[in-house]
Amino acid sequence: MTDRLFRRLERLQKLDDALRRAQRSKSDPREIARLHILKSALKLRLMQLTARRAPAFG
């Protein structure tokens, strides 16, 4: 696992925790939407990073 992948996975975990806390405490809906957008963007970057690293079988 590369350092970049590890840092992004850590950040995704922190965003997940922040999103859960915001939803539990019924925070501002805009804050929840912002966290959702950040999480989606980070997941996309993770998928792109892992897709480039995946070996081709066949």
Buried (B, 14 or more C-beta within 10 A) or exposed (E): EEEEEEEBEEBBEEBEEBBEEBEEEEBEEEEBEEBBEBBEEBEEBBEEBEEEEEEEEE
